Amino acid sequence: MGRNKFSQKEIEQIGKLLRRKASGTRFQQKLIRHTLRVDYEFNISDFNEPGKAFGIDELQQCVERGRIHILDDATIEAMKAKRARDKARDAAEAEAAAIEAGEAVDWKKVQEEWDAYYGKDPSNSPEGKNP
C-alpha cells in the first residue's frame, strides 16, 4: 500500500502523469505507473475500482471524498523523511538478522579486516601488485 497523503503540488504532478497515461502506449503506461509508485508512492490499485480505468477525474473524486488527503509541503516532507528513516532502520535490522543467522556476509567487517591487513593503499593489495 502506498501513501494517501500528498501535497497539492504532488497531486498536480500525479494528475499530469495520469493524463499522459491515458493517451500513452502500453509501454508508456507501464513507465508512468512505475513512476507513480516509485516517485510518489501512489498505487492506482489503492484507489480505483477493479476493472475500471483510473484517470484525473477519479483522482479528483478521491480527493473530494477524502480518500486522498492534501497536506502542506512541510508536513509531507517530514512524513517522507520519517518513512526513509524507518526503511533504513528496517533494512539495517534485516541485514543484522541475516548476518547473525549466517545467511549474509558482514561486508563492513570484511572491509575492515582487509584494510587492517593490507592498509588503505590499494597498491598494497594483491590486485594492486603487478609481477
ROVODREN-504532 format. One line per 2 residues: number of its first residue (from 1); their letters; for each residue z, x, y of N, C-alpha, C. Coordinates in Angstrom, 2 decimals, decimal comma. Layout:
BEGIN
NUM	A	Z:X:Y:Z:X:Y:Z:X:Y; ...
//
This chain:
BEGIN
1	MG	0,00:0,84:-1,18:0,00:0,00:0,00:0,00:0,88:1,23; -0,78:0,51:2,19:-0,88:1,25:3,44:0,08:0,68:4,48
3	RN	-0,23:0,96:5,71:0,60:0,50:6,82:0,21:-0,91:7,24; 1,12:-1,56:7,96:0,79:-2,84:8,58:1,20:-2,82:10,06
5	KF	1,53:-1,64:10,56:1,90:-1,47:11,96:0,97:-0,42:12,57; 0,30:-0,81:13,64:-0,69:0,06:14,28:-0,56:-0,04:15,78
7	SQ	-1,09:0,96:16,47:-1,17:0,88:17,93:-2,43:0,09:18,29; -2,49:-0,36:19,54:-3,67:-1,11:19,99:-4,91:-0,24:19,87
9	KE	-4,77:1,03:20,19:-5,91:1,96:20,11:-6,40:2,09:18,67; -5,46:2,16:17,72:-5,86:2,25:16,32:-6,56:0,97:15,87
11	IE	-6,07:-0,19:16,30:-6,71:-1,46:15,94:-8,15:-1,49:16,46; -8,35:-1,00:17,68:-9,71:-0,96:18,24:-10,60:-0,04:17,41
13	QI	-10,08:1,13:17,00:-10,87:2,06:16,19:-11,16:1,46:14,81; -10,17:0,81:14,22:-10,37:0,16:12,93:-11,43:-0,93:13,06
15	GK	-11,39:-1,69:14,15:-12,40:-2,72:14,40:-13,80:-2,13:14,48; -13,93:-1,01:15,17:-15,25:-0,35:15,26:-15,74:0,08:13,88
17	LL	-14,83:0,63:13,09:-15,22:1,05:11,74:-15,62:-0,15:10,88; -14,90:-1,24:11,02:-15,25:-2,45:10,25:-16,61:-2,99:10,66
19	RR	-16,93:-2,92:11,95:-18,27:-3,35:12,40:-19,35:-2,47:11,78; -19,10:-1,15:11,78:-20,07:-0,22:11,19:-20,20:-0,45:9,69
21	KA	-19,09:-0,77:9,04:-19,11:-1,01:7,60:-19,99:-2,21:7,26; -19,91:-3,24:8,09:-20,67:-4,47:7,82:-22,17:-4,23:7,85
23	SG	-22,62:-3,26:8,64:-24,06:-3,03:8,76:-24,52:-1,77:8,03; -23,62:-1,11:7,33:-23,97:0,14:6,68:-24,48:-0,03:5,25
25	TR	-25,00:1,07:4,73:-25,42:1,09:3,34:-24,18:1,18:2,46; -24,37:1,06:1,18:-23,25:1,13:0,23:-22,49:2,45:0,39
27	FQ	-23,22:3,54:0,49:-22,59:4,86:0,65:-21,82:4,93:1,97; -22,42:4,44:3,05:-21,72:4,45:4,34:-20,46:3,60:4,29
29	QK	-20,54:2,47:3,59:-19,37:1,61:3,46:-18,25:2,33:2,72; -18,60:3,08:1,68:-17,59:3,83:0,94:-16,93:4,88:1,83
31	LI	-17,74:5,56:2,64:-17,18:6,57:3,55:-16,26:5,94:4,59; -16,65:4,78:5,08:-15,82:4,09:6,09:-14,51:3,63:5,47
33	RH	-14,57:3,07:4,26:-13,33:2,66:3,59:-12,42:3,87:3,35; -13,02:4,99:2,98:-12,24:6,22:2,79:-11,57:6,64:4,10
35	TL	-12,32:6,60:5,19:-11,77:6,96:6,50:-10,62:6,03:6,87; -10,80:4,75:6,63:-9,74:3,78:6,93:-8,47:4,10:6,13
37	RV	-8,64:4,42:4,85:-7,48:4,71:4,01:-6,80:6,02:4,40; -7,59:7,05:4,62:-7,02:8,38:4,85:-6,53:8,56:6,29
39	DY	-7,36:8,23:7,25:-7,00:8,49:8,65:-6,05:7,45:9,23; -6,16:6,20:8,79:-5,35:5,13:9,38:-4,36:4,51:8,39
41	EF	-4,41:4,93:7,12:-3,59:4,33:6,07:-3,77:2,81:6,06; -5,02:2,39:6,26:-5,39:0,98:6,31:-6,18:0,65:5,05
43	NI	-5,59:-0,15:4,18:-6,26:-0,57:2,96:-6,73:-2,02:3,13; -8,01:-2,21:3,08:-8,57:-3,56:3,23:-7,95:-4,50:2,21
45	SD	-7,72:-4,01:1,01:-7,19:-4,87:-0,06:-5,79:-5,40:0,25; -5,08:-4,78:1,17:-3,76:-5,28:1,56:-3,86:-6,56:2,38
47	FN	-5,03:-6,82:2,97:-5,15:-7,93:3,93:-6,21:-8,97:3,57; -7,18:-8,63:2,74:-8,26:-9,59:2,52:-8,01:-10,47:1,30
49	EP	-8,76:-11,53:1,25:-8,74:-12,41:0,09:-9,73:-11,84:-0,92; -9,34:-11,73:-2,19:-10,25:-11,15:-3,19:-11,60:-11,87:-3,21
51	GK	-12,65:-11,07:-3,24:-14,00:-11,61:-3,30:-14,62:-11,91:-1,95; -13,85:-11,82:-0,88:-14,38:-12,09:0,45:-14,52:-10,79:1,22
53	AF	-15,51:-10,76:2,08:-15,71:-9,59:2,94:-14,60:-9,53:3,98; -14,28:-8,32:4,43:-13,25:-8,15:5,46:-13,92:-7,47:6,65
55	GI	-13,92:-8,16:7,76:-14,56:-7,63:8,96:-13,65:-7,74:10,16; -14,24:-7,62:11,33:-13,49:-7,64:12,59:-12,79:-8,98:12,81
57	DE	-13,43:-10,09:12,41:-12,82:-11,41:12,59:-11,55:-11,53:11,73; -11,63:-11,05:10,50:-10,47:-11,10:9,61:-9,35:-10,19:10,11
59	LQ	-9,73:-9,07:10,71:-8,74:-8,16:11,29:-7,98:-8,87:12,41; -8,71:-9,54:13,29:-8,08:-10,27:14,40:-7,19:-11,41:13,89
61	QC	-7,62:-12,08:12,83:-6,81:-13,14:12,24:-5,50:-12,59:11,69; -5,56:-11,41:11,08:-4,34:-10,78:10,56:-3,39:-10,43:11,69
63	VE	-3,93:-9,99:12,82:-3,09:-9,67:13,98:-2,46:-10,95:14,52; -3,26:-12,00:14,63:-2,76:-13,27:15,17:-1,70:-13,90:14,28
65	RG	-1,88:-13,78:12,96:-0,92:-14,36:12,02:0,33:-13,51:11,85; 0,30:-12,28:12,34:1,47:-11,41:12,22:1,49:-10,57:10,96
67	RI	0,42:-10,55:10,21:0,35:-9,68:9,03:0,18:-8,23:9,46; -0,44:-8,03:10,62:-0,58:-6,70:11,22:0,16:-6,74:12,54
69	HI	1,04:-5,77:12,73:1,84:-5,70:13,95:1,30:-4,60:14,85; 1,23:-4,88:16,14:0,79:-3,89:17,12:2,01:-3,38:17,86
71	LD	2,23:-2,07:17,77:3,37:-1,43:18,42:2,86:-0,42:19,43; 3,77:0,09:20,25:3,37:1,09:21,24:3,07:2,43:20,57
73	DA	2,32:3,27:21,28:1,87:4,55:20,72:3,03:5,45:20,30; 4,10:5,51:21,10:5,22:6,39:20,79:5,89:5,99:19,48
75	TI	6,05:4,71:19,26:6,66:4,22:18,02:5,80:4,56:16,82; 4,49:4,38:16,98:3,56:4,69:15,89:3,60:6,18:15,57
77	EA	3,61:7,03:16,59:3,67:8,49:16,36:4,96:8,88:15,66; 6,08:8,27:16,06:7,36:8,56:15,40:7,32:8,11:13,94
79	MK	6,70:6,97:13,69:6,58:6,45:12,34:5,73:7,39:11,47; 4,60:7,87:12,03:3,74:8,79:11,30:4,46:10,11:11,00
81	AK	5,23:10,60:11,97:5,97:11,85:11,78:7,00:11,69:10,66; 7,68:10,55:10,64:8,67:10,30:9,59:7,99:10,22:8,23
83	RA	6,85:9,55:8,15:6,11:9,46:6,88:5,68:10,84:6,41; 5,25:11,69:7,34:4,83:13,05:6,97:6,03:13,85:6,44
85	RD	7,18:13,72:7,11:8,38:14,41:6,64:8,78:13,92:5,25; 8,73:12,61:5,05:9,09:12,04:3,75:8,14:12,52:2,65
87	KA	6,84:12,56:2,96:5,86:13,04:1,98:6,11:14,50:1,62; 6,39:15,33:2,64:6,65:16,75:2,40:7,92:16,92:1,56
89	RD	8,94:16,15:1,87:10,19:16,22:1,11:9,95:15,81:-0,34; 9,22:14,71:-0,55:8,94:14,24:-1,90:8,12:15,26:-2,68
91	AA	7,14:15,88:-2,01:6,32:16,90:-2,68:7,17:18,11:-3,06; 8,06:18,53:-2,18:8,93:19,67:-2,47:9,86:19,35:-3,64
93	EA	10,40:18,13:-3,68:11,27:17,73:-4,78:10,49:17,69:-6,10; 9,27:17,18:-6,06:8,44:17,11:-7,27:8,10:18,52:-7,76
95	EA	7,78:19,41:-6,82:7,47:20,80:-7,18:8,69:21,48:-7,80; 9,86:21,28:-7,20:11,08:21,88:-7,73:11,39:21,35:-9,12
97	AA	11,20:20,06:-9,34:11,44:19,47:-10,66:10,46:20,03:-11,69; 9,20:20,19:-11,30:8,19:20,73:-12,21:8,48:22,18:-12,56
99	IE	8,93:22,95:-11,58:9,28:24,36:-11,83:10,48:24,43:-12,77; 11,48:23,60:-12,50:12,69:23,58:-13,33:12,37:23,18:-14,77
101	AG	11,44:22,26:-14,94:11,07:21,79:-16,27:10,08:22,74:-16,96; 9,64:23,77:-16,25:8,69:24,71:-16,83:7,26:24,22:-16,83
103	EA	6,98:23,18:-16,08:5,63:22,62:-16,01:4,78:23,27:-14,93; 5,41:24,06:-14,07:4,68:24,70:-12,97:5,29:26,08:-12,73
105	VD	4,56:26,91:-12,01:4,99:28,26:-11,68:5,46:28,28:-10,24; 6,56:28,96:-10,00:7,07:29,13:-8,65:6,29:30,27:-8,00
107	WK	5,19:29,92:-7,34:4,30:30,94:-6,78:4,94:31,71:-5,64; 5,88:31,09:-4,95:6,58:31,81:-3,88:7,41:32,95:-4,46
109	KV	8,09:32,68:-5,58:8,88:33,70:-6,24:7,97:34,80:-6,79; 6,85:34,42:-7,38:5,88:35,39:-7,90:5,37:36,28:-6,77
111	QE	5,07:35,68:-5,62:4,58:36,46:-4,47:5,64:37,43:-3,99; 6,91:36,97:-3,95:7,99:37,86:-3,54:8,14:39,05:-4,49
113	EW	8,03:38,79:-5,80:8,11:39,87:-6,79:6,94:40,83:-6,62; 5,76:40,29:-6,38:4,57:41,12:-6,16:4,77:42,02:-4,95
115	DA	5,22:41,42:-3,85:5,44:42,18:-2,62:6,52:43,24:-2,81; 7,56:42,91:-3,57:8,63:43,87:-3,80:8,12:45,04:-4,63
117	YY	7,25:44,79:-5,58:6,74:45,85:-6,44:5,65:46,67:-5,77; 4,67:45,99:-5,18:3,52:46,68:-4,59:3,64:46,89:-3,09
119	GK	4,56:46,21:-2,45:4,64:46,28:-1,00:3,66:45,30:-0,38; 3,72:45,17:0,92:2,84:44,21:1,61:1,46:44,78:1,88
121	DP	1,28:46,08:1,70:-0,01:46,73:1,96:-0,96:46,44:0,79; -2,06:45,73:1,02:-2,97:45,37:-0,07:-3,59:46,58:-0,76
123	SN	-3,65:47,73:-0,10:-4,25:48,91:-0,73:-3,36:49,46:-1,84; -2,10:49,05:-1,89:-1,19:49,48:-2,95:-1,33:48,66:-4,22
125	SP	-1,98:47,52:-4,13:-2,11:46,66:-5,31:-3,18:47,20:-6,24; -3,17:46,80:-7,50:-4,19:47,28:-8,45:-5,60:46,90:-8,01
127	EG	-5,77:45,73:-7,36:-7,10:45,31:-6,92:-7,57:46,13:-5,72; -6,61:46,65:-4,96:-6,97:47,39:-3,74:-7,35:48,83:-4,00
129	KN	-7,08:49,35:-5,21:-7,40:50,73:-5,52:-8,76:50,83:-6,18; -9,57:51,69:-5,65:-10,90:51,92:-6,23:-10,87:53,25:-6,98
131	P	-11,29:53,27:-8,26:-11,26:54,52:-9,04:-12,31:55,50:-8,58
//
